[in-house]
Amino acid sequence: MSDPLRTPDGRYIVVDGVVWRATRPNLSNEERDRLVKALMDARRAVGAGKRAADDAAVAAARRAVDAAKIALGERGPVWWTDGAPDWNRYKVENTPYAGWWAGR
């Protein structure tokens, strides 16, 4: 499987024509790996909670997913410092990346 396409500034990946905030580039490989493992564990816990019909477990697991994604920089405050707005979850053609997308 290939890596997803990144916007020229590296802030987003593009999946099915939608921009998604990329992981913070200043994370060490070890920290990123630890956070991705925590994210995957939490996602598995969401599924397990759903299969067990345990609403409390699902809620706790979803909080863990959110915490991991915030730590990775994919949610919460943006990780860049130049004041540029966040285009997370927008269709790429509705963002400043539309020209780049059309011309790639």
Backbone hydrogen bonds in HBPLUS format (Angstrom, degrees):
<---DONOR---> <-ACCEPTOR-->    atom                        ^
c    i                          cat <-CA-CA->   ^        H-A-AA   ^      H-
h    n   atom  resd res      DA  || num        DHA   H-A  angle D-A-AA Bond
n    s   type  num  typ     dist DA aas  dist angle  dist       angle   num
A0014-VAL N   A0005-LEU O   2.80 MM   9  5.49 146.1  1.91 155.6 162.4     1
A0007-THR N   A0012-TYR O   2.99 MM   5  5.54 157.7  2.04 142.6 147.2     2
A0010-GLY N   A0007-THR O   2.84 MM   3  5.17 157.9  1.88 116.5 124.1     3
A0022-ALA N   A0011-ARG O   2.79 MM  11  5.44 177.7  1.79 137.2 136.9     4
A0013-ILE N   A0020-TRP O   2.81 MM   7  5.34 157.6  1.86 155.4 161.1     5
A0020-TRP N   A0013-ILE O   2.85 MM   7  5.34 161.1  1.89 157.7 163.0     6
A0015-VAL N   A0018-VAL O   2.91 MM   3  5.32 159.7  1.95 154.3 154.7     7
A0018-VAL N   A0015-VAL O   2.98 MM   3  5.32 156.5  2.04 113.8 121.4     8
A0092-VAL N   A0017-GLY O   2.81 MM  75  5.63 167.4  1.83 144.9 148.8     9
A0019-VAL N   A0090-TYR O   2.92 MM  71  5.71 164.8  1.94 169.3 168.5    10
A0089-ARG N   A0019-VAL O   2.66 MM  70  5.37 147.9  1.76 156.7 164.4    11
A0024-ARG N   A0072-LEU O   2.77 MM  48  5.94 168.0  1.78 164.1 167.1    12
A0032-ARG N   A0028-SER O   2.89 MM   4  6.08 171.5  1.89 159.6 162.2    13
A0033-ASP N   A0029-ASN O   2.89 MM   4  5.99 163.6  1.92 147.5 152.5    14
A0034-ARG N   A0030-GLU O   2.93 MM   4  6.12 156.5  1.99 145.2 151.8    15
A0035-LEU N   A0031-GLU O   2.90 MM   4  6.14 161.5  1.94 154.1 158.8    16
A0036-VAL N   A0032-ARG O   2.85 MM   4  6.04 159.0  1.89 154.6 160.8    17
A0037-LYS N   A0033-ASP O   2.95 MM   4  6.10 157.0  2.00 146.0 152.3    18
A0038-ALA N   A0034-ARG O   2.99 MM   4  6.26 156.0  2.04 143.7 150.5    19
A0039-LEU N   A0035-LEU O   2.85 MM   4  6.09 152.7  1.93 145.5 153.4    20
A0040-MET N   A0036-VAL O   2.89 MM   4  6.14 164.6  1.91 153.1 156.3    21
A0041-ASP N   A0037-LYS O   2.87 MM   4  6.06 160.4  1.91 151.3 157.2    22
A0042-ALA N   A0038-ALA O   2.93 MM   4  6.08 157.1  1.98 144.8 151.0    23
A0043-ARG N   A0039-LEU O   2.87 MM   4  6.15 154.1  1.94 150.5 158.0    24
A0044-ARG N   A0040-MET O   2.94 MM   4  6.18 157.0  1.99 147.7 153.8    25
A0045-ALA N   A0041-ASP O   2.94 MM   4  6.20 147.9  2.04 142.4 151.9    26
A0046-VAL N   A0042-ALA O   2.94 MM   4  6.29 142.1  2.09 144.3 154.2    27
A0047-GLY N   A0043-ARG O   3.22 MM   4  6.58 162.3  2.26 148.4 151.2    28
A0048-ALA N   A0044-ARG O   2.92 MM   4  6.23 157.6  1.97 149.5 156.3    29
A0049-GLY N   A0045-ALA O   2.87 MM   4  5.97 159.6  1.91 145.8 151.3    30
A0050-LYS N   A0046-VAL O   2.93 MM   4  6.19 154.7  1.99 150.4 157.6    31
A0051-ARG N   A0047-GLY O   2.89 MM   4  6.14 163.3  1.92 151.7 156.1    32
A0052-ALA N   A0048-ALA O   2.98 MM   4  6.15 144.6  2.10 142.8 152.4    33
A0054-ASP N   A0049-GLY O   2.87 MM   5  5.04 167.4  1.88 153.8 154.5    34
A0053-ALA N   A0050-LYS O   2.98 MM   3  4.86 154.3  2.04 101.0 109.2    35
A0058-VAL N   A0054-ASP O   3.00 MM   4  6.33 158.4  2.04 156.1 162.8    36
A0059-ALA N   A0055-ASP O   2.95 MM   4  6.13 162.6  1.98 147.8 152.4    37
A0060-ALA N   A0056-ALA O   2.97 MM   4  6.17 160.8  2.00 147.2 152.4    38
A0061-ALA N   A0057-ALA O   2.89 MM   4  6.04 158.6  1.93 147.1 153.5    39
A0062-ARG N   A0058-VAL O   2.85 MM   4  6.06 155.3  1.91 151.5 158.3    40
A0063-ARG N   A0059-ALA O   3.02 MM   4  6.29 148.1  2.13 143.4 151.8    41
A0064-ALA N   A0060-ALA O   3.05 MM   4  6.37 147.3  2.16 141.9 150.9    42
A0065-VAL N   A0061-ALA O   2.88 MM   4  6.23 149.3  1.97 147.5 156.2    43
A0066-ASP N   A0062-ARG O   2.96 MM   4  6.17 165.5  1.98 147.3 150.8    44
A0067-ALA N   A0063-ARG O   2.90 MM   4  6.12 158.3  1.95 145.9 152.0    45
A0068-ALA N   A0064-ALA O   3.01 MM   4  6.18 160.1  2.05 146.7 151.4    46
A0069-LYS N   A0065-VAL O   2.96 MM   4  6.21 163.8  1.99 155.8 160.3    47
A0070-ILE N   A0066-ASP O   2.88 MM   4  6.08 154.6  1.95 151.3 158.4    48
A0071-ALA N   A0067-ALA O   2.96 MM   4  6.16 162.1  1.99 147.2 152.2    49
A0072-LEU N   A0068-ALA O   2.89 MM   4  6.13 144.8  2.02 145.1 155.3    50
A0073-GLY N   A0069-LYS O   3.09 MM   4  6.20 119.1  2.48 131.4 145.7    51
A0074-GLU N   A0069-LYS O   2.89 MM   5  5.21 135.2  2.09 162.9 160.3    52
A0073-GLY N   A0070-ILE O   2.97 MM   3  5.01 142.4  2.11  99.3 111.1    53
A0090-TYR N   A0087-TRP O   3.14 MM   3  5.70 148.9  2.24 145.6 141.7    54
A0094-ASN N   A0091-LYS O   2.84 MM   3  5.47 160.1  1.88 121.9 128.8    55
A0095-THR N   A0092-VAL O   3.19 MM   3  5.35 147.1  2.30 119.3 116.5    56
A0098-ALA N   A0095-THR O   3.17 MM   3  5.70 161.1  2.21 123.3 123.0    57
A0101-TRP N   A0097-TYR O   2.85 MM   4  6.04 162.1  1.88 158.7 164.7    58
A0102-ALA N   A0098-ALA O   2.89 MM   4  6.09 161.9  1.92 154.2 158.3    59
A0103-GLY N   A0099-GLY O   3.04 MM   4  6.13 146.1  2.16 143.9 152.7    60
